[in-house]
Amino acid sequence: QAVQWRAFARLLPRTDIFHFYFGLTLVPKSLQFPLLRATRKKSLYHFLGSDIRGRAREELAYGRRADAQVVGSFDAVRWVPEAEVIPPGLDLSRYKPVAPTDRVRPLVVHAPSDRIRKGTEHVVRACRELDLELDIVEGLPNEEARRRYERADIVVEQLNAGWHGVFALEAMALGKPVLTYLKDDVVRQTEAAFGIRVPIVSATKETLTERLRLLVDSPAERRRIGAESRAYVERVHDINKVADRLVALYSRL
């Protein structure tokens, strides 16, 4: 704590806006915001997902002490209704698109952080039923994992959460068609906000086999959705555009 206090004391005179991540502050919350108000400094909380998901609103009330709150999707707004949506960003210069192949037996890539939460058993079952090659990527450094993603013809992210994560964005940046479970209302809000169709193929454990079969049977559809996916992340998740949205928020503060 002494180190954090020294950091705060050093930063305070030369900082206009304090941007806090993951519900953390430099010094205890009970002191952080009175000190910022007393010194006429602005602040914002940037929630990343796992810090708010499934929590009661009362548990997250501390976020209102900041001058603004940010979440990464319209799905996350249900936990922090006052928050502004600024999607996560990718440095797209690190992701060169690799179009899906025309293989009759396409390669499906799945990279679960938690097999139960991501519905991995259903992915395995669907790929077995359709006689597809499945590559489950786990526990690898980012660069090695990305090389495995590049080989994919189809990517399956998760079947439970209702919105996509960063893995889906990485696959889309590589020009891959992605299947994941999306809530319809969140899709509509996202498309209205950013003026572009969300090209992800929504699937549940009940519909995964059917949705996969459509892509398996049509290499052209795999390539079409893959190209749309790259265009989508360029429009919504390019890190430079995300930075512009943050700068606009800082300016308003």
N, C-alpha and C positions, 0 to 999 in steps of 0.2 A: 504493500500500500504506500510506503514511503516513496517508492519509485514513481508510482502513478501520481501522487501529489506533486512531486517535482516536475513531472512531465506537464501536468496541468498548469502549474505556475509558470513554466517556461512558455507554454503555448498561449496562455490567456492574453498577454499584451498584443500579440501579433495575429490573432485569429478573430475573424468576424463571425464565422459559422462553424459550429461543431457538429460533425456528421457521425453519429453513433451507429454501430452495427450490432446486430444479434442481441439487442436488449442490454448491451453493456455500456457502461460509462467509465470515465477516467477515475472518478472518485465516487463514493457512495451516492446513490440516486437522491437520497434525502438531502444531501448537501450540494450535489451537482447543479441542480436547476435553480435553487435560490441564489447560488453564486453567479450563475450565468445571467439571471435576471438583474441582479444587483450591478453587474458590470455591463449590462445592455448588450449582451452577446446572444445570437440566435443559435438554435439547435434543431436537429431533426433525428428521428429514429428510423433506421432502415432495417426492416425485418426481412429475414432470408427464408422463412418457411418453417423449418423445424422448431424455431424458437416460439412460434405462435400456434402451430397446427394442433387442433384439438383442445386448446386451452379455453377456459371461460373468459368472457370479456372483463370480468372483474380482475382476473390475474394480469391482464394486459393494460389495465387502466393507467399504469405508470407512463405509458407512451404519450398520454395527453399532456404531460408536463413539458414536452418538447414543443417547438413552434410548428412542426410538421411531422407527419409520419408517412413512410413509404413502404409499399409491398410490391412484390414482383408480378402479381397476376390478379385478375378480377375474381378468381377463386378465393384468394387469400383475404379479400375485402370482408368476407363474412366474419372474420375474427377481429379485424380492425376497420370498422365501417368508415372512420374518418380519414383513412389513409389515401394517399395518391398512388396510382399504379404506374410504376416505371419498370418495365420488363428487364430481366437480366441481360447483360451484354456479352457478346463474343468478339474476340479479335479475329475477324474473318480472314485476315491475311495468313493465318496459320492453318486454314482449312481449304484445301484445293478440292473442288468437286470431282468425284470419281463416279461416273454414271453406272447404274446397275447393269449387270450383264444380261445376255439373252439365254442364260442357262435354263434348260428344261427343268432341272432340279436346283432351284435357287438356294443361295446360302442365306439363312436367317441369323441375325446377330441379336443377342439379348445380354444386357450387362446389369444384372440386379445388384443393388447395394444390400438388399434384404430379400431373400427368395420368397418368403411368405408374403410380405407386403407387396411385392411386385407381381405376384401370381405366376412364379416360374413353373410350378407343376403343370399349369394349364398351357403354358407355352410349349413345354416339352411334349405334352400329350397331343397338341394340335400339329406340331411338326412331325411327330411319329405317325399320326393318322394320315398326313399328306405326303409322307416319305420325303421330307425335306432335310437338308443338312442344317444342323443347328450348332452355332458357336456361342457358348456361354462365357462371357468375358468377366472375370472376377480377379480382384487383388493385384492388378497390374499397374505400373507407373503410367501416367497420362499419355506419354508419347507412344508407348508400346500398345496401350489400349486403343489409341486412335488408329494405329496401323491395322489393327484387327477390324475396327469399324469400317475402314476404307474398303475392305474385301466384301462387305455385305451387299446383297441384292435387296434385302428387306430387313428392317429393324423393328423389333418389338420392345417397347419400353416397359410399360406396366399396365395392369388391368384393374386397379382398385382406386387410385387416388382421385380421379376426376379432372386432373390437369397434368400437363407434361412437366418434366424436369430438364435439367441441363443436358443429360445424355441425349434426349430427343433433339435438342437444339444442335448438339454436335453432329448427330447423324444427318439432320437436315442441312447443315452447313456443308456436309460432304456430298450432298445431292442424293440422299437416300429417302425412299418412301418409309414413313414411320407409322406404326400402329400403336395406339395407346388409348386408354379410356379417358374421354373428355365429356364434361357435362355440357349439355346443349346450351343452357343459358349463359355459361361462361364463354362458350364459342361465340355466341351472338354479341355479347358485350365487347369481346376482343375485336371482332371484325368491324363493329361499328366504330370503335375507338381509333383503330389504325387503318381503316379503309382498305383492307385486303382480306381475302378468304383464307381461313386457316386450313392448310392442305393436309393436315394429319388425318389418317384414317382412324376413326374412333371404333374401339372394339372392347367388348367385355369377355369374360371367360366363356360365356354362352355363345358369343358370335365370332370369336377369334378364328376358328377353323374356316368358317364361311368367308370372312373378310380376307384371310390369307389366301384362300383359293382363288379369289378374284385377281390378286396380284401374281400368283403363281402362273395362272393361265394366260397372262398378258404381259410380256416383257415391255411392250410399248407403254402400258399403263404404269409400270414400275418407273420407267424413265420419265414419263410425263409428271408424275407426282414428285419424283426426285427433283426435277427442274423447278417445279413450283415451290418445293420446300426450300431450296437455296434462295429463290427470290423472296420468299417470306422472311427468312432470317435477315436478309440484307435490308429489308424494309423495316423490320420491327426490332431486331436484336443486335444489329451492328453496334459495336461498342462506341463508336464515334457519335452515333445518333442517341444512344443512351446517355452519353456524357452531355450532349446538348440538352436533353430533357432535365438532367440534374442541374446544369448551369441555369436553366430557365427557372427552376424551383428556387435555387439559391438567390437569384435576382429578385424573385417575389418576396423572399424573406427579408 
